[in-house]
């Protein structure tokens, strides 16, 4: 039961941070959404909201990485299609959430990177793990390792930027256009 309460708090935090930002989310709101007693928050996160935030970022990052890996495993032979599929899944989630379900890491990073070192470090660690995963997939498809690392940075930067633009404009065009440009770039690299 102890782990379940902690996990509920992490997941509630991640969802609320993604939808309304770190600063816009209160601790009472997190405990209510996580169906957890107030005291459990400080029991599991004695460092308070900042510790909870950093751990929620890492928790979300791991969950998204598993989703990313599942998408790649579905189309293991076609890294370009995998990247396209990930953009499409994200676009669909954004639309279905009425533009509130962006990247949980980017939302916190944009807001807190200059005000909280623990949160900045957590965001940087998650983004780095995602880049490593993309680079590994690209290298596995035949792109030289150093170039695969550079392309992974490009893919992730393009994806995150497209999510921010789509969320701000309430339209999918940034994700759709960026998916095609990224796919074309990867296709050319693999040729």
C-alpha positions in Angstrom: 0.0 0.0 0.0 2.9 2.4 0.8 4.3 2.2 -2.8 0.8 2.7 -4.2 0.3 5.9 -2.3 3.7 7.2 -3.4 3.0 6.2 -7.0 -0.4 7.9 -7.0 1.2 11.1 -5.7 3.9 11.0 -8.5 1.3 10.3 -11.2 -1.1 13.0 -9.9 1.8 15.5 -9.8 2.9 14.6 -13.3 -0.6 15.0 -14.7 -1.2 18.3 -13.0 2.2 19.7 -13.9 1.6 18.8 -17.5 -1.8 20.4 -17.6 -1.3 23.5 -15.5 2.4 23.9 -14.7 4.5 23.4 -11.7 3.8 26.8 -10.0 0.1 26.5 -10.8 -0.2 23.2 -8.9 -0.7 23.2 -5.2 0.2 20.5 -2.8 -3.4 20.1 -1.5 -4.5 19.7 -5.1 -1.9 16.9 -5.6 -2.9 15.0 -2.5 -6.6 15.3 -3.5 -5.9 14.1 -7.1 -3.6 11.3 -5.8 -6.3 10.3 -3.3 -3.7 10.4 -0.5 -3.7 11.8 3.0 -2.0 15.1 3.4 0.7 13.7 5.8 1.7 11.1 3.2 3.1 13.8 0.9 5.8 14.9 3.4 6.3 11.3 4.5 7.3 10.3 1.0 8.7 13.6 -0.1 10.3 15.3 3.0 11.9 17.9 0.7 8.4 19.1 -0.2 7.1 20.2 -3.5 10.5 20.6 -5.1 11.5 17.0 -4.3 8.1 15.8 -5.4 8.4 17.8 -8.6 11.9 16.4 -9.4 10.7 12.8 -8.8 7.5 13.3 -10.7 9.6 14.5 -13.7 11.8 11.4 -13.5 8.7 9.2 -13.1 7.0 10.8 -16.2 10.2 10.6 -18.1 10.5 6.9 -17.5 6.9 6.3 -18.5 7.3 8.3 -21.8 10.5 6.4 -22.5 8.7 3.1 -22.2 6.0 4.4 -24.5 8.7 5.6 -27.0 10.3 2.1 -26.8 6.9 0.4 -27.5 6.4 2.5 -30.6 9.8 1.6 -31.8 9.4 -2.0 -31.1 6.2 -2.1 -33.2 8.0 -0.9 -36.3 11.6 -2.1 -35.4 12.6 -2.3 -39.1 11.5 1.2 -39.9 13.0 3.9 -37.6 11.5 6.6 -39.8 8.0 5.2 -39.4 8.5 4.9 -35.7 9.4 8.6 -35.3 6.3 9.5 -37.5 4.1 7.3 -35.3 5.4 8.9 -32.1 4.6 12.4 -33.5 1.1 11.2 -34.5 0.4 9.6 -31.1 1.4 12.8 -29.4 -0.7 14.9 -31.8 -3.7 12.7 -31.1 -3.2 13.0 -27.3 -2.8 16.7 -27.6 -6.0 17.1 -29.6 -8.0 14.7 -27.4 -6.9 16.6 -24.2 -8.2 19.9 -25.7 -4.6 21.1 -25.9 -3.7 20.5 -22.3 -1.7 17.3 -22.5 1.7 18.4 -23.7 5.0 17.0 -22.6 5.3 16.8 -18.8 9.0 17.5 -18.9 8.9 20.5 -21.2 6.1 22.1 -19.2 8.2 22.0 -16.0 11.5 22.7 -17.8 10.2 25.9 -19.4 8.8 27.1 -16.1 11.3 26.1 -13.5 14.7 25.6 -15.2 15.9 29.0 -14.1 14.5 28.9 -10.6 15.1 25.4 -9.3 18.3 23.4 -9.8 16.7 20.1 -8.7 13.9 20.5 -11.2 16.3 21.6 -13.9 18.6 18.6 -13.3 15.7 16.2 -13.3 14.4 17.6 -16.7 17.9 17.5 -18.2 18.4 13.9 -17.0 15.1 12.9 -18.6 15.8 14.6 -21.9 19.3 13.1 -22.0 17.8 9.6 -21.5 15.4 10.2 -24.3 18.2 11.3 -26.6 20.3 8.2 -25.7 17.3 6.0 -26.6 16.7 7.8 -30.0 20.4 7.7 -30.8 20.6 4.0 -30.0 17.7 3.3 -32.4 19.2 5.5 -35.1 22.6 3.8 -34.8 20.8 0.4 -34.9 19.3 1.4 -38.2 22.8 2.1 -39.6 23.5 5.7 -38.9 27.1 6.2 -37.6 27.1 6.7 -33.8 28.3 10.3 -33.6 25.8 11.3 -36.3 23.0 9.4 -34.6 23.6 11.4 -31.4 23.4 14.6 -33.3 20.2 13.5 -35.1 18.7 12.4 -31.8 19.2 15.9 -30.4 17.5 17.2 -33.6 14.6 14.8 -33.4 13.9 15.6 -29.7 14.3 19.3 -30.2 12.0 19.3 -33.2 9.4 17.2 -31.3 9.4 19.3 -28.2 9.2 22.6 -30.2 6.4 21.2 -32.3 4.5 20.3 -29.1 4.9 23.7 -27.7 3.8 25.4 -30.9 0.8 23.1 -31.3 -0.3 23.6 -27.8 0.0 27.4 -28.0 -1.9 27.6 -31.3 -4.4 24.8 -30.6 -3.6 23.1 -33.8 -1.8 20.0 -35.0 -0.1 21.6 -38.0 3.3 22.1 -36.1 3.4 18.4 -35.2 2.4 17.3 -38.7 4.8 19.5 -40.5 7.7 18.8 -38.2 7.0 15.0 -38.4 7.4 15.2 -42.2 10.6 17.2 -42.1 12.1 15.0 -39.4 11.1 11.9 -41.3 12.6 13.3 -44.5 15.8 14.1 -42.8 16.1 10.7 -41.3 15.2 9.0 -44.6 18.0 11.0 -46.3 20.5 10.0 -43.6 19.6 6.3 -44.1 19.8 6.4 -47.9 
